[in-house]
Amino acid sequence: MRVLLDAHHADLLESMHLLFTDRFGWDCYIPVGPEWWDAEVWQFGKWTWGDDRLARQFLNRDSVERDSAHPDRLHNVITFDEAQNLDWDYVVASVPDNYPGYHAFAREHGAKFVIQAGNTNQHIAWELDPLVLNSSEMPIQGRGVTYHQEFSLEDFHYSDAASQIVGSFVNCMDRMPCWQWLAEAQKLMPERTFRIHGIDGPDGNVKPTRDVGTLMRSYGWGWHDKVTGDGMGHVIHNWAAVGRPLVGHAGHYFNQMAGPLWEDGVTCIDLDRHAVGELPGLMDSLDNVAMGRAIRDRFDELVDFEAEAEQIHALLVEE
């Protein structure tokens, strides 16, 4: 089977390869070259920016053939002219800007059109009659499977917490509406170590992804607080997999995939229920090892990558 993907998010792209390449044995390809943009197939960023700035980034062979987040994976890249001369089985669009062009390309090549919906509130173009791989809170209104994007459970294996360090991996955290709670907590607990990673984080954006897991296991708490919540949310599920209790507003994740990971006093400290001023006492009194085991148990109840892959295979192959 030959699959055309679209690259824009390293961990999403790796999840697609874990599914299609490693589990199914299918051949995945990533577009490179401006011709994909010129042909109006790959159009990510056009609605927002009106120009090709993202195409210059994500259709660049040097950027996507080997990604620094997952350097062990050498991607198959393909130009538009090369792709025109091949048969295709599946064409997978993961951002709405690419739906029309990828749908047209699939029809021209007799391929099945697939939408991967992974962002919160991501529009799904059901009118295009896609097969849908849905890792968000969006409802299934046609042929689709709701699933969790796979990541390596070796990179994010469980360990008991051995520190009280608070870590965050939310990108651009200091520009998030929820930053005020984290900043206040730092002032209230000057004796406690905080590490803030991610894009523009003072403690650095961590790559490769396996090093994120190593750092998470060296911390004792995972501060994860995004007012928009997440579609699936790799980082929040990574915290659960390594076994670190969360700190943040559970209400941001209501009716989202990560919602069940939040249970105040069991798997998290819910700032919808507690003022930031309560955090010093709570973090001193609560057992973050027991809470870490509880959130990993909750992860195992919710996530079964193998079973979900079987459901996806049935959807794609039998439809």
C-alpha positions, 0 to 999 in steps of 0.5 A: 500500500502507498500512502501520501501524508502531509508533514507539519507536526513532528509527533503527529507525523511519527504517529502516522509512521508508527501506524502505517509503516511499522504496524501495517507495513505500508509505504508512506511518502511526504511531499517536497518541492514548491510544485505541490503548492503551485498545483494547489494540492498542499495549501497549509497556511493559505487560509491564515496567511494568504501566502506560501510561508508554511510551504517554504518550511514544510515542503523543504526536503531538508526540513522533513526528510529527517526531523530532529524530533525523531532523527532515527526515522528517514522519511520517504519524500516525493516531488509532485512530478514523481507522485503524478507517475505513481499509483496511490492507495491512500491520501491523508490530509491532516489540516483543513487547508489541504482537504480540497487539494488532497481530495482532488489528488486522491480522486485523480489517482483512484485513492481513498481520501482520508482525513486525520483530525487531531486538533481541538475543534478541527473541522472535518469535511464530511461532505467530501465523504472521507475516511476519518481518523479522529483523535479529537473531541469532534463527533463521528458523522460518517465513516471514521474511527476515534483513536489516540495518536501512537507514541513510543511507550519505550520513550515514555515508559513509567517510573515512580517519581523521585523528585518534586520538580515541576515541569512544563512542556507547553509551547510558548507558555509565557504567552498563554492565558494560563501563564498567570497561575504558573507565574504566581505558583513560582513566586509562592514556592521559591524553594521549589524548582520549576522547569519550563520547556517548549518553544520559547521556554526559558529551559529550552525546547527539547529534541529529540522527543525521546529526551522529553520522556527522560526529562519528564521522568526526572520531574515530579509534577506535570504542569499542563494548562492550555485554555483551549485544551488539546485535540488528543494532546501528545504532551498531556498523554506523555505525562500520563504514560510516564506517571506524573500527576498533572497541575492545571485546570481540568475544565479546559479538557472537559469533553476532550480526549484527555478529560478522563486523565483529570481527577482532583487529588487522585491524578491531578491538582485541579486549579478549578477546585483550588486557588494557587495559594493552596498549592504549597500545602497540597504539593507538600501533603499529596503523594505524587508517587501514588498519584503518578501510579494512578494516572498511568493506570488511567492511561492504560484504561483509556489507551490501547494502541494495538486495538485502535490500530486494528480498528483503523485497519478494518476501516481503511481496508474493508471500506 
